[in-house]
Amino acid sequence: MSDATSVLFGLEDEFSVLDVQRVDTATVKAIIEQTAREGSCPACGVLSGAVKDRPLMRLRDLPMSGQAVELWWRKRRLVCAEAWCRRKTFTQVSAAVLPRARVTERLRHRVAMAIASSNRAVSDVAREYGVSWPTAHKAWSSRPRSGCRSRRRRAG
């Protein structure tokens, strides 16, 4: 795919779009991969580019142009190049998706803002964005808060 497709999906900083397919009239499937071909081992910090595996991981993401998006991340599982390192393999990490997360950070942010800026139930917002209640509640409760908070005065 061209870099223009990455721009359309808003992924040009870190990812490239490998393929886009229509699933049905309201859904598209996009397969993405990180542009960086190397990663540093989280245990020892040694940079490695030796690929062991490339599993596909499904992510929840924001809808685009009125269509649901099935986002599939082709992650690279890399082999640590350091012989004494106890961690033999590791996967690439991204700022767009937290480790072990199944939703993108931009979706988490949008869900948190939808809950915080409206008088709607967490379950209602979760249903609208296609995430679970715990995912929506965690996004809302871990969002950065701005403004002043009222403090209770101490007695005496």
WOBEL-V575533 format. One record per residue. N is the residue number from 0. RES is the residue in three letters. SS is DSSP state (H for helix, E for strand, L for the rest). PSI is psi in degrees with one decimal (* if undefined). Layout:
BEGIN
N:RES:SS:PSI
N:RES:SS:PSI
END
This chain:
BEGIN
0:MET:L:157.3
1:SER:L:166.2
2:ASP:H:-24.7
3:ALA:H:-35.7
4:THR:H:-38.6
5:SER:H:-37.3
6:VAL:H:-42.6
7:LEU:H:-39.4
8:PHE:H:-6.5
9:GLY:L:31.0
10:LEU:L:11.0
11:GLU:L:-21.0
12:ASP:L:-37.8
13:GLU:L:-21.7
14:PHE:E:161.2
15:SER:E:147.3
16:VAL:E:122.1
17:LEU:E:-38.5
18:ASP:E:147.5
19:VAL:E:129.6
20:GLN:E:149.2
21:ARG:E:124.6
22:VAL:E:-51.4
23:ASP:E:-169.3
24:THR:L:-20.5
25:ALA:L:6.5
26:THR:E:136.9
27:VAL:E:149.5
28:LYS:E:126.3
29:ALA:E:133.3
30:ILE:E:123.9
31:ILE:E:160.4
32:GLU:E:145.7
33:GLN:E:144.4
34:THR:L:-30.4
35:ALA:L:128.0
36:ARG:L:-5.5
37:GLU:L:163.6
38:GLY:E:157.6
39:SER:E:140.2
40:CYS:L:130.1
41:PRO:L:-19.4
42:ALA:L:-45.6
43:CYS:L:-15.0
44:GLY:L:1.7
45:VAL:L:134.8
46:LEU:E:132.9
47:SER:E:146.6
48:GLY:L:5.8
49:ALA:L:114.5
50:VAL:E:127.0
51:LYS:E:-40.4
52:ASP:E:161.3
53:ARG:L:73.7
54:PRO:L:152.4
55:LEU:E:133.1
56:MET:E:126.4
57:ARG:E:135.0
58:LEU:E:148.3
59:ARG:E:137.7
60:ASP:L:171.4
61:LEU:L:150.6
62:PRO:L:155.2
63:MET:E:128.9
64:SER:L:40.2
65:GLY:L:14.2
66:GLN:E:145.3
67:ALA:E:145.2
68:VAL:E:122.2
69:GLU:E:109.7
70:LEU:E:122.6
71:TRP:E:121.2
72:TRP:E:117.0
73:ARG:E:96.0
74:LYS:L:151.4
75:ARG:L:124.4
76:ARG:E:115.0
77:LEU:E:154.7
78:VAL:E:129.3
79:CYS:L:131.6
80:ALA:L:-10.6
81:GLU:L:122.9
82:ALA:L:-37.4
83:TRP:L:-7.0
84:CYS:L:133.0
85:ARG:L:-24.6
86:ARG:L:110.0
87:LYS:L:-36.9
88:THR:E:159.3
89:PHE:E:160.2
90:THR:E:156.8
91:GLN:L:151.2
92:VAL:L:160.2
93:SER:L:148.7
94:ALA:L:-22.7
95:ALA:L:-20.7
96:VAL:L:122.0
97:LEU:L:154.1
98:PRO:L:135.9
99:ARG:L:7.5
100:ALA:L:155.3
101:ARG:L:6.9
102:VAL:E:148.9
103:THR:L:157.2
104:GLU:H:-33.1
105:ARG:H:-33.0
106:LEU:H:-42.9
107:ARG:H:-43.9
108:HIS:H:-44.6
109:ARG:H:-41.5
110:VAL:H:-45.1
111:ALA:H:-43.4
112:MET:H:-35.0
113:ALA:H:-37.8
114:ILE:H:-45.6
115:ALA:H:-32.8
116:SER:L:1.5
117:SER:L:173.3
118:ASN:L:45.1
119:ARG:L:155.8
120:ALA:L:150.1
121:VAL:H:-39.5
122:SER:H:-34.1
123:ASP:H:-44.5
124:VAL:H:-40.9
125:ALA:H:-42.9
126:ARG:H:-41.6
127:GLU:H:-39.3
128:TYR:H:0.9
129:GLY:L:32.6
130:VAL:L:168.1
131:SER:L:161.9
132:TRP:H:-47.1
133:PRO:H:-36.6
134:THR:H:-44.7
135:ALA:H:-43.2
136:HIS:H:-40.3
137:LYS:H:-39.2
138:ALA:H:-42.3
139:TRP:H:-44.6
140:SER:H:-20.3
141:SER:L:5.0
142:ARG:L:151.3
143:PRO:L:136.1
144:ARG:L:141.5
145:SER:L:165.8
146:GLY:L:175.5
147:CYS:L:151.8
148:ARG:L:145.8
149:SER:L:140.2
150:ARG:L:139.1
151:ARG:L:137.7
152:ARG:L:143.9
153:ARG:L:142.3
154:ALA:L:137.3
155:GLY:L:*
END
